[in-house]
Amino acid sequence: MTNVLELHANDPNFPHLTLVKIKEFLGNEAVFENPDKHEDLIYEMKLEAALITNNSPYAEVRAVVDNHDDPSMPCSTIRAWVIGLAFSALLGFINQLFSIRQPAITILSNVAQMLAFPIGKACDKVLPDWGFTLFGVRHSLNPGPFSRKEHMLITIMANVAYQIPYTNYIIWSQYLPSFFNQRYAGSFAYQILISLGTNFVGYGMAGLTRRFLVYPASCVWPASLVTIALNQAFHNEANVPVEGPFKKTYNISRYKFFLLAFAAMFVYFWFPNWIFTALSMFSWMTWIAPNNLHLNTIAGFNNGIGLNPWPTFDWNILLFDTLDPLMVPFFSTFNRFLGMFVSAFVVLGMWYTNTYNTAYLPINSNRVWDNTGKLYNVSRAIDSHGLFDSAKYEAYSQPFLSAGNLTVYVFFFAIYPATLMYIYLYHKAEVIMGFKNLINSFRKNKDTEIGQYKDVHNRLMAAYPEVPEWWFLIVLLCAIAFGIAGIAGWETYTTPGVVFYGLVLCIIFVIPVGMVKSMTGIEVTLNVLAEFIGGSWVEGNALAMNYFKSFGYVTCAHAVWFSNDLKLAHYVHIPPRHTFFAQMIATLVSTFVCIGVLNFQMNQIEGVCTPDQPQHYTCPGINTFFTASVLWGTVGPRKVFGAGGQYTAMMVGWPLGVVIPLFFWLIQKKWGAKSRWMRQIHPVAMIYGAIYWAPYNLSYVWPAVPIGWLSWMYIKPRYLAFWSKYNFVLSASFSSGIAIAAIIMFFALQWENLSLEWWGNTVTTQGCEGKACKLKTLAPGKIFGPAIGTFH
């Protein structure tokens, strides 16, 4: 109990009442002097110790994760590899092919997880038991019934394969004549080298993270629980009746419940997304007066703050940041909303007072504007080589940002020091234990008691050989070599040192960022920090900034995603070496497939990335990427946020990020011991809520709060068995229903530009909801901000 208190005192997921009883037990000397008089408390502590030792201390983990293992269960089988690699190639192919289309389509790993089950079951019924023996192990086409470990290994492959290489954005911006027009970017060798470099460099860092992000029981990884729940629904035949709401006993199995909920969402999703789209953007208050500026500013869904008591009937709106309210703990959902709600007054105050000329712009746009209120034309500030042209810039305009976008940057600057400060103040014990475990792993004569994690899942996983650190080191060195070869072998105007820049950022942030995500579901991405530092370092060179951004962001992101999958495998007891090879090979296959499709797009699609391309391959994401690269690389953050820049005051975010966690830590230290709500204040989650602005608003975040409260705060305490059986399955079924419906809708209707023209589909684009209104307007020929020739 002493160890539990040390590790979980600041853990917002750990049950508050249990923590209070542990403190009462340890702090009461009479318990130890006269144990006979405190038998009930001692018995309760023994039960709690047994639960923590033999299962997870978290009800949400116990709900879907088994505390036993069968090492003989088939896992890395021939059929699992064939199905997994087939889905890796298929997801990479489809997602790359449609990534440059408007609207884009992305197939997530839950679709592969769903489809893999019937395929795997068909294999165990149809395939013969033919095989061979290799190194004493028999490998058969049909080793028996399709197992949950095989299914999860396939899902892990799909998880790493569905995302296209981030460097594709760089390649497109180099290759297109309208951008940098560097034709060497069409070289397959160049493309594959930089793609492999960015895709694998983060994986090489993952060896460091296991002791901090995978082995500790406090690292829950909420998204993993939904994946496991879907797996359990398919493979768990046990069906225990549970008491639930309305004083009823529920006998339906998880699998049948999944199918019913999936079918219901599949049918329903057609209404808010095609038949009656006003259900999705239910901005009902603005329909009263579509052209009322102030009403739309406060309540507008598309172009306002989104202050609306119930702004949507579309479950997909709640998933815009992948943080399903049924999946993540309620404290995470509520803290994000609280942060966004408070920062809404910053946005409104800035806009209504015309601070930084924001009143001449839409209140909540994520675009960049010039001094006439039009979109910033980057070609008027660069030369023919894409490099900064001072004379052209000073004859044109400074870049201007909306009130919502400026608020985003303030809190983005705050979230990086806040994350480091939060981990230092709240989770030092876990970090220290992780380092003890890491150091112990390098010792020849290992002391099994030093820094070891003793929960049930670590004990079960001890039956399997661990992945040595040198495997990860080889991956890291290969990735570094690929990255350096790609950058140094062609005229990229970039130093190969950018690869090591990404590694340094990852070393600093991967543990804090990973710990926050594993406990809250929130991932603090390093894209803005990488962009900010890279743009300052190579000011005037947009292409070099792109590499700084890519390696700075992707290295840490991939290490965290890798850790998420490692925890998934840890929960379902897949041998670590099977997971390692599954992730590496699936990523390799997906990378080659994506690069092959990229070359097809470049060479075979006529008019690709032009506004009038017949199949709508207009590349909206690439246009945004290029604009950002020129703005922060060519113009540079120093001119925007540095000394004498128009937004220098936004740098207040950096010290703010230190002060906010310290402030709440002091409050919680003084008054939080006995207050359940005080313990669940999470400063990083609050700041994260404040960076949702531009183009999102409160309409996207608020609806998750009552749903999360109903699930986690009302149903869970009252009907724990019911909640445990169905909550995560419901989350998985709704997400899967939306994914399948969206794919069919895309190919059957959106591909052909078919739509229903009626009031329910047009009311959402009337007045200021259709075209953003501005508080102030300019007379023809006038500009706002500094006059031409007065800024440099």
Stockholm file with secondary structure:
# STOCKHOLM 1.0

chainA/1-792         MTNVLELHANDPNFPHLTLVKIKEFLGNEAVFENPDKHEDLIYEMKLEAALITNNSPYAEVRAVVDNHDDPSMPCSTIRAWVIGLAFSALLGFINQLFSIRQPAITILSNVAQMLAFPIGKACDKVLPDWGFTLFGVRHSLNPGPFSRKEHMLITIMANVAYQIPYTNYIIWSQYLPSFFNQRYAGSFAYQILISLGTNFVGYGMAGLTRRFLVYPASCVWPASLVTIALNQAFHNEANVPVEGPFKKTYNISRYKFFLLAFAAMFVYFWFPNWIFTALSMFSWMTWIAPNNLHLNTIAGFNNGIGLNPWPTFDWNILLFDTLDPLMVPFFSTFNRFLGMFVSAFVVLGMWYTNTYNTAYLPINSNRVWDNTGKLYNVSRAIDSHGLFDSAKYEAYSQPFLSAGNLTVYVFFFAIYPATLMYIYLYHKAEVIMGFKNLINSFRKNKDTEIGQYKDVHNRLMAAYPEVPEWWFLIVLLCAIAFGIAGIAGWETYTTPGVVFYGLVLCIIFVIPVGMVKSMTGIEVTLNVLAEFIGGSWVEGNALAMNYFKSFGYVTCAHAVWFSNDLKLAHYVHIPPRHTFFAQMIATLVSTFVCIGVLNFQMNQIEGVCTPDQPQHYTCPGINTFFTASVLWGTVGPRKVFGAGGQYTAMMVGWPLGVVIPLFFWLIQKKWGAKSRWMRQIHPVAMIYGAIYWAPYNLSYVWPAVPIGWLSWMYIKPRYLAFWSKYNFVLSASFSSGIAIAAIIMFFALQWENLSLEWWGNTVTTQGCEGKACKLKTLAPGKIFGPAIGTFH
#=GR chainA/1-792 SS CHHHHHHHTTCTTSCHHHHHHHHHHHTCHHHHHCGGGGHHHHHHHHHHHHHHHHSCSCHHHHTTCCSCCCTTSCCSCHHHHHHHHHHHHHHHHHHHHTTTSSSCCCCCHHHHHHHHHHHHHHHHHHSCCCEEEETTEEEESCCSSCCHHHHHHHHHHHHHHSSCCTHHHHHHHHHSTTTTCCGGGGCHHHHHHHHHHHHHHHHHHHHHHIIIIISSTTCCCHHHHHHHHHHHHHHCCCCCCEEEGGGEEECCCHHHHHHHHHHHHHHHTHIIIIICGGGTSCCTTTTTSTTCHHHHHHHCSSSSCCCCSSCCCCHHHHTTTSCCTTTSCHHHHHHHHHHHHHHHHHHHHHHHTTGGGGGGSCTTCCSCBCTTSSBCCGGGGBCTTSBBCHHHHHHHCCCBCCHHHHHHHHHHHHHHHHHHHHHHHHCHHHHHHHHHHHHHHTCSSCCTTTTCCCSHHHHHHTTSCCCCHHHHHHHHHHHHHHHHHHHHTTTCSCCTTHHHHHHHHHHHHHHHHHHHHHHHSCCCCCHHHHHHHHHHHTTTBHHHHHHHHHHHHHHHHHHHHHHHHHHHHHHHTCCHHHHHHHHHHHHHHHHHHHHHHHHHHHHHSTTTTSTTCTTCCCCHHHHHHHHHHIIIIIICHHHHHSTTSTTGGGGGHHHHHHHHHHHHHHHHHHHCSSCHHHHTCCHHHHHHHTTCBTTBCHHHHTTHHHHHIIIIIIIHHHCHHHHHHHHHHHHHHHHHHHHHHHHHHHHHTGGGTCCCCSHHHHGGGSGGGTSCCCSSCCCTTCCCSSCTTSCC
#=GC SS_cons         CHHHHHHHTTCTTSCHHHHHHHHHHHTCHHHHHCGGGGHHHHHHHHHHHHHHHHSCSCHHHHTTCCSCCCTTSCCSCHHHHHHHHHHHHHHHHHHHHTTTSSSCCCCCHHHHHHHHHHHHHHHHHHSCCCEEEETTEEEESCCSSCCHHHHHHHHHHHHHHSSCCTHHHHHHHHHSTTTTCCGGGGCHHHHHHHHHHHHHHHHHHHHHHIIIIISSTTCCCHHHHHHHHHHHHHHCCCCCCEEEGGGEEECCCHHHHHHHHHHHHHHHTHIIIIICGGGTSCCTTTTTSTTCHHHHHHHCSSSSCCCCSSCCCCHHHHTTTSCCTTTSCHHHHHHHHHHHHHHHHHHHHHHHTTGGGGGGSCTTCCSCBCTTSSBCCGGGGBCTTSBBCHHHHHHHCCCBCCHHHHHHHHHHHHHHHHHHHHHHHHCHHHHHHHHHHHHHHTCSSCCTTTTCCCSHHHHHHTTSCCCCHHHHHHHHHHHHHHHHHHHHTTTCSCCTTHHHHHHHHHHHHHHHHHHHHHHHSCCCCCHHHHHHHHHHHTTTBHHHHHHHHHHHHHHHHHHHHHHHHHHHHHHHTCCHHHHHHHHHHHHHHHHHHHHHHHHHHHHHSTTTTSTTCTTCCCCHHHHHHHHHHIIIIIICHHHHHSTTSTTGGGGGHHHHHHHHHHHHHHHHHHHCSSCHHHHTCCHHHHHHHTTCBTTBCHHHHTTHHHHHIIIIIIIHHHCHHHHHHHHHHHHHHHHHHHHHHHHHHHHHTGGGTCCCCSHHHHGGGSGGGTSCCCSSCCCTTCCCSSCTTSCC
//
